[in-house]
Amino acid sequence: MSHEMSHLGPRAFNHEQSSDAEAEYDRLRDLARQEASKRGECFHKSQEAYSSGDGAGAKQYSEEGKAHGRKMEEYNKQASEFIFRENNSNGRVAADTIDLHGQFVEEAEEILEERIKYAKAHGQTHLHVIVGKGNHSAGHIQKIKPRVEKICEELGLQHTTEENSGRIYVNLTGGEAVMPPVSEHYPQQQHQQQHQQYPGQQQGYSGGQQQHQQQQQQQPDELEQAVNDLLPKIMKKLEKACCVVM
C-alpha cells in the first residue's frame, strides 16, 4: 500500500503546539516526500532501461525504487505515530474521542478501525471522530470524513455529522446515531455545569469538587493508557502495509 501523499495541511495539530513539535512532524513528512520523488525517478529510469533492452539496468532501478518506497513508508509511519500521540494523549481529547488530524487517508482508516475495536472491547457505546473540516486541504475538500463514513457503513455502524462539521458521532452499539446531551461530549461545558451545581462549596462543601478533580486527574491517565495500547497495533498494521511490494 502506498499512502496518498496529501494530508489536512500544515495545521495538523488540534492544540497550540510547540515549534519543535511542528518542525518534527514537517521533517518526517518532507523526508517521506523526498523518498517518494526518488522512487518515482527510479521507476521512470527502470521503464526507460527496459524499453531500451537493458533488463539488468531495469531490474536495478526497480529495486532502488522499491527501497526508496520502503523508506517513504517508514517516514510516514513515524509521522503518523508522532501526530497521533501529539493529538490524542495528555488529556487533549475526551476518553470517547479520537482525533485524526494530520493523518493520511489510509492511515486514518487503519487507526480508526483499531480504535473502534478498542472502544468496543472496553464497553464504550459511542465514539466522536475528529476528521477536520477540510479548510486546509487542497480545494477545501474533506478527505478523511468520506472514508470514516464508509468504514462505519461497512461495519454496520450508524453515524451522523455533529454540529461541528469536522466531527462525526458513531454509535458503536449498532443502534441509531442519536447525539447524547451536549454536556456529555463537551467536557468543558460539563465542567461548568458541575461547578454550578455546588454553590455551597465556598461554605465548606468540597466533596463534589474533590470528586470532580479526581475524575479530571484520572481521565488523562486513561487516555494515555489507551494511546499506549493502540499505538503498537496501529503501527503493526502500518508496518504490514510497508511490506507490500510497490
Secondary structure, 3 states (H helix, E strand, C coil): CCCCCCCCCCCCCCCCCCHHHHHHHHHHHHHHHHHHHHHHHHHHHHHHHHHCCCHHHHHHHHHHHHHHHHHHHHHHHHHHHHHHHHHHCCCCCCCCEEECCCCCHHHHHHHHHHHHHHHHHCCCCEEEEECCCCCCCHHHCCCHHHHHHHHHHHCCCCEEECCCCCEEEEECCCCCCCCCCHHHHCHHHHHHHHHHCCHHHHHCCCHHHHHHHHHHHHHHHHHHHHHHHHHHHHHHHHHHHHCCCC
